Amino acid sequence: MNLLYDDLASIGESRELIGKAKKAQEELALLSQEKIDKIVESMANKAEKAAKRLAKMAVEDTGFGRYEDKVIKNVFASRSVYNYIKDMKTVGILREDHQEKILEIATPVGIIAGLVPSTNPTSTTIFKALCAVKAGNTIIFSPHPSALRCTIETVRLLEEAAVEMGAPKNTIQCMTIPKMEGSLALMSHKEIALILATGGSGMVKAAYSSGTPALGVGPGNVPAYIERSADIPLAVKRIFVSKTFDNGTICASEQAIVVDAVIENEVSRELENQGGFFVVGEDRERLSRFIQKSNGGLNPKIVGQPATKIAEMAGIKVPVATKVLICDEKGVGKEYPFSMEKLSPILGFYVEEDWHKACERCIELLNFGGLGHSLVIHSNNEEVIREFALKKPVNRILVNTPSSHGAIGATTNLPPSLTLGCGTIGGSSTSDNVNPMHLINVKRLVYGVKEAEDLSEEKSQNPDVDVEIITKIVMEELSKIIK
């Protein structure tokens, strides 16, 4: 009975929040660019000042990741994102082309539903709130149950900062009864204009199935290819910096290393020198059984945990200085556990004859849960780098950089973002790093530049276009189909 009551209460809460957001949206849409910018600046400043406290709460609530790294993510989501978006034109006239006689005008999409993952709860909330308000939208967050307290507190601070600077009350809200039924009711409500979905594949799929336009993030089974021309010590350093960052909870973190056979021994030595531990024999089998559930899914107990703790839980002994667990793998799929996305400091290790074979292996890995997301290559051979860029089914090809940091725009010039679109190949409606420009509608005021009768004159000036012949061919083909 209590469960049913909670479900109904969650649905009721979602409707109540939408009613408040609708009123706030009407007022927010009237504000000038200057006013919106001051509100966003106030939000970023307050979030940055609270970065440490919110990071501590996130670790306490979820048990995932590292406090120090969550501080960095909170500062990135507030300061770095703000610096990127602060000068964006998102309100009113965006562009006026007198020669082409086109006027482009920004309008907010409306009320946004923001889904928040347990792996990056506070930083994702900060990021989505800044982007939503910068584009003139209100936003309602649906938190992960395990990250409820820290998400609510993050929203409270952001809303407080926004209202202090003149935003209408209830510009930024959060559900306090995080039930799936309430989230579904939120996403499918007619007043919700757009869903920003970050989380597990089930929740993202639900967002796209809700009937409401959505921008979602798919899984990121990211391969890291170390090609023979690479600076091997530097490549390993970058991979470990990325893989251990917040204990691997960023979806863009590396999941497997692929190396050329001629440098296998050198790479293996360097991995061990820098804190990697190759798990072999019976220990490998123990770890394999531990990280994967009986249905082939990931064991949630390993998510965001340090390598030594994962080893202890699996019943294997590793050096106390171990940073990353590494396992040789021969294939890709459910029967090869180390080929899956692991969201923890565990890496599969593949050895291939040359870059052609490595390319095929990387595609295999991406097809197994990483389509459209990211791939990283460590190489000084521009020809190989370009070939990888042309052939890989991903939208972020990161070169000589930590994948976690590069994909979100921290160590590259990609737009700083914590919502990384995977494109249609990954089941997403965008391949971009999502930013405020994805959260506005652009209407266009256009003037006539020719008369309708001029169109027939243009046609007659093109001798290659014979409408009668084309019509005849089309009708003949249609008659064949009908018969």
Secondary structure, DSSP 8 states (H G I E B T S, - for coil): -HHHHHHHHHHHHHHHHHHHHHHHHHHHTTS-HHHHHHHHHHHHHHHHHTHHHHHHHHHHHH--S-HHHHHHHHHIIIIIHHHHHTT---SEEEEEETTTTEEEEEEE--EEEEE--SSSHHHHHHHHHHHHHHTT-EEEEE--GGGHHHHHHHHHHHHHHHHHTT--TTSEEE-SS--HHHHHHHHH-TTEEEEEE-S-HHHHHHHHTSSS-EEE-----EEEEE-TTS-HHHHHHHHHHHHHGGGG-STTSEEEEEEEGGGHHHHHHHHHHTTEEE--HHHHHHHHHHHB-TTS-B-GGGTT--HHHHHHHHT----TT--EEEEE----BTTBGGGS--SSSEEEEEEESSHHHHHHHHHHHHHTTTTEEEEEEE-S-HHHHHHHHHH-SEEEEEESS-HHHHHTTSSSSS---S-B--TGGGT-S--SB--GGGGEEEEEEE---S-HHHHHHHHHT-TT--HHHHHHHHHHHHHHHH-
